Amino acid sequence: MSSSSTLTELKSQLRGSLIDRESPNYTEARKLYNGMIDKRPLAIARCCDVADVMAAVNCARENKLALAIRGGGHNGPGLGSVNDGLVIDMSEMKGVRVDPATRTVRVGAGCTQGDVDHATHPFGLAVPAGIISTTGIAGLTLSGGHGYLTRKFGLTVDNLLEADVVLADGSFVTASSDRNADLLWALRGGGGNFGVVTSFLFQAHPVRTVFAGPIAYDQKHAKMIMQRFREFIPRAPEDLGIFLGLKTVLSCDPFPKDHWGKGICLLMVCYNGPEEDGKKALAPLVGELPEPWFNWTGVMPYPAVQSMFDGLYPKGMQWYWRGDFVKTLPDAAIDAHLEQAARSPSELSLMHLYPIDGAVQRVNGGATAWNCRDATFSMVIAGIDPNPAKAAAVTQWTKAYWEAVHPFDMGGAYPNFMMDDEGEGRLKATYGSNHARLAEVKRKYDPANLFRVNQNIKPAA
Ligand SMILES: Cc1cc2nc3c(=O)[nH]c(=O)nc-3n(C[C@H](O)[C@H](O)[C@H](O)COP(=O)(O)OP(=O)(O)OC[C@H]3O[C@@H](n4cnc5c(N)ncnc54)[C@H](O)[C@@H]3O)c2cc1C
């Protein structure tokens, strides 16, 4: 069948829309969050229900089309799209149903994190996820998901109770602890390798207002702050979500003009509880530090801190990422960080260290596919700039920074902080002893590797 008759047939089967290269909204619809990636799929199937997803999966398999699954489109290397293939775009499958009695939340796979926070906040509940509200809940969840609530309540995958999935053969299954438990195990960290998730069931937790915000110090104090941070984290109360960043003060309002363009060491905090308790929790760390350039902590609704950075990172900028899991942070590693951070090619470029402790470490490494639970931090280096002419500069800086600090780090990295040029060895190092088991589950549910536009786990031979 020709590609145009294939697409015409698929279109007739969908309740949602099929956007092809002739459609007036094709250019807009194919844009990804990372402006550095420019893919031209054959068509984008904007599915609006499970039947649409089944039709699109069957179409791709029967016609041997490369297939990508798009949630929020935030993936660094743009794995939510594919050249010359079919994209299953979930962005219209957005329903959220909160059950306050069980504190569980059923989430359509097209939701962003912000959609989930919006729906759960009136119930005084939240699902642990990441720190930018426009990120898709699907891609974030399937590779792990960490953010401010992680130390207390675990990764997003640790709160995933059930998922509805369309498999490679077009059939529909539910993965839970008593139905297709091997599939649920794999979905809890193994990425988009096993099928198209159409909805998630999450455990939520009590979260209302938080004491949160950024505290920024002159980067000349960063060595001491990183040393104190390293000692502080294992003793810090788990209600305190916190990450450390090496960044630059942006040359725009509302940032203090005197410091525009200067390097900072940032502590971004989010305490789930009253302000007095949050200040008490932070005191052993910040009490001994010099005066910050600015301290914008305050009491706010949880969705406010979740969307605090959205405006600084709009869709379409140039991004190149590298990550690593970090076990210890010796002084020599801190020195390497500071040397590289000082060479930042743009004001938006950053390095963040997110704690991976508390509730994450109380789960056994083999209990979910996400097994790097003996790490202390998940580290990301991101070269970012709005100007396409700076794409090479932010890429080179990120790679050089990563090369300099990688010898101090563990072998693997958070898959959601990987690009697509890091090789299979990195994924094997990340999944460790879980990699072989993931390959077995892959063989059972997707033996022909239909779902391969992702951080790919090949079916076991
Ligand atoms: C600005 C920014 C901030 C971030 N902050 C955090 C953070 O704080 N914490 C964190 O953990 N991560 C964070 N991330 C990383 C984020 O988790 C990944 O980029 C993730 O891939 C985004 O998911 P998405 O659905 O938006 O991506 P997409 O590009 O839509 O999809 C990514 C991949 O997920 C898979 N996928 C998507 N939907 C489905 C589905 N329905 N079924 C099966 N597979 C699917 C596919 O394999 C696809 O290739 C951040 C990313 C950005 C850009």
The ligand as a MOL file (V3000), in Angstrom:
LIG
                    3D

  0  0  0     0  0            999 V3000
M  V30 BEGIN CTAB
M  V30 COUNTS 53 58 0 0 0
M  V30 BEGIN ATOM
M  V30 1 C 12.7770 21.8130 31.0650 0
M  V30 2 C 12.8190 20.3800 31.5060 0
M  V30 3 C 12.7990 20.0850 32.8610 0
M  V30 4 C 12.8260 18.7670 33.2910 0
M  V30 5 N 12.8060 18.5010 34.6300 0
M  V30 6 C 12.7420 17.2200 35.0590 0
M  V30 7 C 12.6160 16.9190 36.4450 0
M  V30 8 O 12.5620 17.8070 37.3000 0
M  V30 9 N 12.5380 15.6360 36.8120 0
M  V30 10 C 12.5790 14.6270 35.9100 0
M  V30 11 O 12.4810 13.4760 36.3270 0
M  V30 12 N 12.7270 14.8710 34.5910 0
M  V30 13 C 12.8120 16.1430 34.1500 0
M  V30 14 N 12.9470 16.4060 32.8090 0
M  V30 15 C 13.1810 15.3080 31.8790 0
M  V30 16 C 11.8650 14.7400 31.3770 0
M  V30 17 O 11.4120 13.8170 32.3250 0
M  V30 18 C 12.1000 14.0810 30.0120 0
M  V30 19 O 12.4720 15.0640 29.0900 0
M  V30 20 C 10.8840 13.2820 29.5410 0
M  V30 21 O 11.2640 12.4700 28.4540 0
M  V30 22 C 9.7570 14.1880 29.1040 0
M  V30 23 O 8.5890 13.4660 28.8820 0
M  V30 24 P 7.5780 13.9210 27.7390 0
M  V30 25 O 6.3750 13.0610 27.8120 0
M  V30 26 O 7.3880 15.3880 27.8090 0
M  V30 27 O 8.4760 13.5900 26.4760 0
M  V30 28 P 8.1930 13.0720 24.9990 0
M  V30 29 O 9.2610 13.6970 24.1700 0
M  V30 30 O 6.7940 13.3130 24.5770 0
M  V30 31 O 8.4240 11.5170 25.1230 0
M  V30 32 C 9.6440 11.0110 25.5480 0
M  V30 33 C 9.6850 9.5090 25.4330 0
M  V30 34 O 8.7710 8.9780 26.3900 0
M  V30 35 C 8.0880 7.8790 25.8700 0
M  V30 36 N 6.6470 8.1130 25.9670 0
M  V30 37 C 5.9880 9.2960 26.0000 0
M  V30 38 N 4.6780 9.0890 26.1490 0
M  V30 39 C 4.4910 7.7480 26.2060 0
M  V30 40 C 3.3630 6.9100 26.3600 0
M  V30 41 N 2.1350 7.4020 26.4890 0
M  V30 42 N 3.5490 5.5670 26.3580 0
M  V30 43 C 4.7810 5.0370 26.2170 0
M  V30 44 N 5.9010 5.7930 26.0800 0
M  V30 45 C 5.7450 7.1250 26.0750 0
M  V30 46 C 8.4950 7.6830 24.4550 0
M  V30 47 O 9.4130 6.6260 24.3700 0
M  V30 48 C 9.2200 8.9580 24.0920 0
M  V30 49 O 10.2780 8.6690 23.2610 0
M  V30 50 C 12.8930 17.7160 32.3410 0
M  V30 51 C 12.9070 18.0200 30.9870 0
M  V30 52 C 12.8620 19.3310 30.5640 0
M  V30 53 C 12.9290 19.6330 29.1080 0
M  V30 END ATOM
M  V30 BEGIN BOND
M  V30 1 1 1 2
M  V30 2 1 2 3
M  V30 3 2 2 52
M  V30 4 2 3 4
M  V30 5 1 4 5
M  V30 6 1 4 50
M  V30 7 2 5 6
M  V30 8 1 6 7
M  V30 9 1 6 13
M  V30 10 2 7 8
M  V30 11 1 7 9
M  V30 12 1 9 10
M  V30 13 2 10 11
M  V30 14 1 10 12
M  V30 15 2 12 13
M  V30 16 1 13 14
M  V30 17 1 14 15
M  V30 18 1 14 50
M  V30 19 1 15 16
M  V30 20 1 16 17
M  V30 21 1 16 18
M  V30 22 1 18 19
M  V30 23 1 18 20
M  V30 24 1 20 21
M  V30 25 1 20 22
M  V30 26 1 22 23
M  V30 27 1 23 24
M  V30 28 2 24 25
M  V30 29 1 24 26
M  V30 30 1 24 27
M  V30 31 1 27 28
M  V30 32 2 28 29
M  V30 33 1 28 30
M  V30 34 1 28 31
M  V30 35 1 31 32
M  V30 36 1 32 33
M  V30 37 1 33 34
M  V30 38 1 33 48
M  V30 39 1 34 35
M  V30 40 1 35 36
M  V30 41 1 35 46
M  V30 42 1 36 37
M  V30 43 1 36 45
M  V30 44 2 37 38
M  V30 45 1 38 39
M  V30 46 1 39 40
M  V30 47 2 39 45
M  V30 48 1 40 41
M  V30 49 2 40 42
M  V30 50 1 42 43
M  V30 51 2 43 44
M  V30 52 1 44 45
M  V30 53 1 46 47
M  V30 54 1 46 48
M  V30 55 1 48 49
M  V30 56 2 50 51
M  V30 57 1 51 52
M  V30 58 1 52 53
M  V30 END BOND
M  V30 END CTAB
M  END
